[in-house]
Amino acid sequence: MESTNSIDIYKLFLENIPYPVWIQGINRKIIFINDHYENLYNVNASDIIGKKTIDAVSKGKANIYNEQLKKP
């Protein structure tokens, strides 16, 4: 049986979930988006990864997202 580490399993799950997913690091920079996110928002991962949320999406969307992060 092949050994698969948990990062590979997690990435496989995120790439195949039927919803747009993005992951933001603690510095508020985007570190991952899946294909569904790219297709829904018509963006390329290479154009977004490494950018802060406010620089990657419209200011309105970024503000909504940041407010949701504050909720318990």
C-alpha positions as CSV (number, residue, x, y, z in Angstrom):
1,M,0.0,0.0,0.0
2,E,1.3,3.5,-0.9
3,S,2.1,5.9,1.8
4,T,0.2,9.1,1.5
5,N,0.7,12.0,3.8
6,S,-2.0,14.1,5.3
7,I,-1.2,17.1,3.2
8,D,-1.7,15.2,0.0
9,I,-5.0,13.8,1.2
10,Y,-6.2,17.3,2.3
11,K,-5.2,18.8,-1.1
12,L,-6.9,16.0,-3.0
13,F,-10.1,16.7,-1.0
14,L,-10.0,20.4,-1.6
15,E,-9.3,20.0,-5.3
16,N,-12.3,17.6,-5.7
17,I,-14.9,19.2,-3.4
18,P,-17.7,20.6,-5.6
19,Y,-17.6,24.1,-4.1
20,P,-15.2,27.0,-4.6
21,V,-12.6,27.0,-1.9
22,W,-9.8,29.4,-1.0
23,I,-7.4,29.3,1.9
24,Q,-5.9,32.4,3.4
25,G,-2.9,32.3,5.6
26,I,-2.5,34.2,8.9
27,N,-0.9,37.1,7.0
28,R,-4.2,37.3,5.0
29,K,-2.5,36.2,1.8
30,I,-4.3,33.6,-0.3
31,I,-2.3,30.4,-0.3
32,F,-4.7,28.1,-2.2
33,I,-7.8,28.2,-4.5
34,N,-9.4,25.2,-6.2
35,D,-10.6,24.8,-9.8
36,H,-14.2,25.5,-8.8
37,Y,-13.1,28.9,-7.4
38,E,-11.1,29.6,-10.6
39,N,-14.1,28.7,-12.8
40,L,-16.8,30.5,-10.8
41,Y,-14.8,33.8,-10.5
42,N,-13.0,33.5,-13.8
43,V,-9.6,33.9,-12.3
44,N,-6.3,32.0,-12.5
45,A,-4.6,30.7,-9.3
46,S,-1.3,32.2,-10.5
47,D,-2.9,35.7,-10.5
48,I,-4.3,35.3,-6.9
49,I,-2.0,33.1,-4.8
50,G,0.3,35.3,-2.7
51,K,-2.0,38.3,-2.8
52,K,-3.9,39.7,0.1
53,T,-7.6,39.3,-0.1
54,I,-8.2,43.0,-0.5
55,D,-5.8,43.0,-3.6
56,A,-7.3,39.8,-5.1
57,V,-11.0,40.5,-5.0
58,S,-13.2,43.6,-5.1
59,K,-13.1,45.7,-1.9
60,G,-16.8,45.0,-1.2
61,K,-16.2,41.2,-1.4
62,A,-13.1,41.5,0.7
63,N,-14.9,43.4,3.4
64,I,-17.7,40.9,3.5
65,Y,-15.2,38.0,3.8
66,N,-13.2,39.8,6.5
67,E,-16.4,40.5,8.5
68,Q,-17.4,36.9,8.3
69,L,-14.0,35.9,9.8
70,K,-14.7,38.0,12.9
71,K,-17.9,36.0,13.7
72,P,-17.7,33.3,16.3
